[in-house]
Amino acid sequence: MAAILIGAVVLVVVIATLVLAARSSGKGLERVARCRSGHLFSSFVIPGASFKAVRLGRQRFGRCPVGRHWTLYGWVDPASLTPEQLAEARAHRDSNLP
């Protein structure tokens, strides 16, 4: 019982540390991505963890929520997008996480 409690506490501390690191890095927890077909969507990101995609260098292999297909995608600088593109990306999320 004590081992389970210690494991849970360690898990909470690790997740809290990753969330705080993401917020302090200026990149935040939500990033904008573009798939190879050009679809824009937003993704919830925890630095150092990959739950929804396979990392392949700077690219990720995962599911595009816009085209509903498996593809390679990469991060996009939001400053390079128009307000309409940014709104489109935020309207399509790859998960139901916050």
N, C-alpha and C positions, 0 to 999 in steps of 0.2 A: 504494500500500500504506500509506504514512504517513497519507494522508488518511482512509482507512478506520479506522485505529487511533485517530487523533485524534477522529473522529466517535463511535467506540465509547466512548472515555473521556468525552467530553462527555455522551453519553447516560447513562452510569452515574452521573456526578456530578449531573445533573439529577434522575434518579430517586431517588437517595439524598437529595438536598435535599428533594424533595417528601415522601418517607417520613418524614424527620426532622421536617419542618414539621407533618405530620399528627399525629405522636406527641406533639409538644410543645404542640399546640393543645388537647389534652385531648379532642378528638373521636375520636381513634384512626383506624384504617384501616377498621374495620368499622362500618357504620351500619345502623340499622333503618329500613325503609321500609314504607309502606302504599300499596297500589294503590287505584284508585277503586272496586274491588269490595270493599275492606276486608281483603284478604289482607295478612298481615304476612310480611316476609322480610328477610334481611340482605344487605348489599351491600358489597363491597370497594371502598373509595374512595381515590383519589389526588387531593388538592386541585389544582385547576386543570386537571385532565385528565378527559376523558369518553370512555371506550372502548366502553361497553356501552349508552349511552343518549344521547338528544338532549336538551340542556338547553333548557327553555322557562321562563325566569325561575326561580322557586323550585321548579318541578315538573320532572320528567324524563319523557321518553317512551321506554319500553323494555319488555322482556319480563318479565312476572310469572312467577316460577318455580312459584308455588303453583297458579294457575289456568291456567298455560300459555297466556297471551293477551298481546297487545300493549296497553299501557295507559299512562295517566299515573300517576305515583307521586311521593310526597314523603317527606321524612325525618320521622321520629317521635322525640320525646324519649323515651329508654328509661325515664326516671323516671316517665313518665305511664302506663306499662304495668304490668300485673300480672306476677308471676313466670311464670305460665302463658303469657301472651302473649309475653313475652320469650323463653321457651324455644321457643315455636312459631316465632318469627321467626328464631331462630338455627338451627332445624332445616331451614329452607328458605333456601338461598343462591342468589344469581342467577348465580354462576359457581363454577368449581373453584379459583379463586385462593385463596391462604392466608387 
